[in-house]
């Protein structure tokens, strides 16, 4: 662990907390938005715990996860589209509460919170299985194909986890209209997977054989 990495991680955590808080509560026009605080809790508490574990156990992986600058132009466009989706989705969720549009029932919200936390556990398991994961598409030194555990079921379990995570976000916020915006994510991630697999087939030894072994990309028996 280094002081520089610690400061970088804490800075990004605080910035993310403030940014998402503003995107939700400013449109809501109040801090008395239960769904907003519930979402903040289920998002940032596990994130903080995961960050602490990575800081202590695998600082190199944490460093790579903090590096969000995508080098490939096409993939940079995918990242920007995702950012636009989040921006619109969070603002609409806040406006949903402010203007009294239809709010999802409390039971549905709690169920979505459970799904979100379960997807975070799945995400953590992916990080444990594959220490080469970074937020950008690249091949690291001495990287090898992982084909066991979750990677023996689907080729991109991290994206499977984020699919569950992101689609449950607007439901935690109680907004069906925000959920409709987040339905763009499966199409965005499908485009990213296509580009990522083309890159890995060229740059990572054994990936073509791995694709033959594990047929499904994201969802078992479907795609």
C-alpha positions, 0 to 999 in steps of 0.5 A, a space after each residue: 500500500 502506498 500513500 499515493 494510492 490511498 489518496 487516489 482511492 479516497 479522493 475518487 470515493 468522496 468525489 463519487 459520493 458527492 457527485 451521485 448525491 447531487 445527481 439524485 438529491 438536487 433533482 429531488 429538491 430535498 434530502 428527505 428522499 428515503 430511496 436516495 439514501 437507501 441507494 447511497 447506502 447499498 452502493 457506497 458501504 460495500 464499495 468502501 469495504 471492497 476498497 479497503 480489502 483491495 488496498 490491504 490484499 491486492 493494491 495492484 488490482 485496486 490501482 488498475 481498477 482506479 484507472 478508468 481512461 479507456 485507450 481504444 476510441 470505440 470503447 471510449 465511446 461505450 464508456 461515455 454512453 454509459 456515463 450519459 445513461 447514469 446521468 439521465 437515470 439518476 436525474 430522472 429518479 430524483 425528478 420522479 420523487 420531486 413531482 410525485 410520479 409513480 413510485 415503486 412499492 416498498 417491497 419491490 425496492 427492498 427486493 431490488 436492494 437485495 439483488 444489488 447486494 447479491 450482485 456486488 458479492 458476485 462482482 467481488 468473487 469475480 475480482 477474487 478469481 481474476 486479478 488481471 481485471 482492469 477498467 480498461 480493455 488491455 492485456 497485462 504482463 504475464 496475463 493468462 486465460 481464466 477458465 475456472 469458477 465463474 469463468 467456466 460458466 460465462 466468459 464475462 462474469 464481471 459484466 453479468 454482475 454489473 448487469 444485475 447491479 445496474 438494472 437494480 439501481 433504478 428500482 432501488 431508487 423507486 423509479 420505473 422511468 429511470 429503469 427504462 433509461 437503464 435498459 440501454 445498458 444491456 445494449 451498451 455492454 453487448 457492444 463493449 463485449 464484442 470489441 473486447 473479445 476481438 481484442 483478446 483474440 488477437 492479444 491474449 494466447 488461448 482466448 480463441 480456445 477458451 471461447 470454444 470451451 465456454 459458449 455463453 458470454 453473459 447469461 448462461 443458456 441465453 447469450 
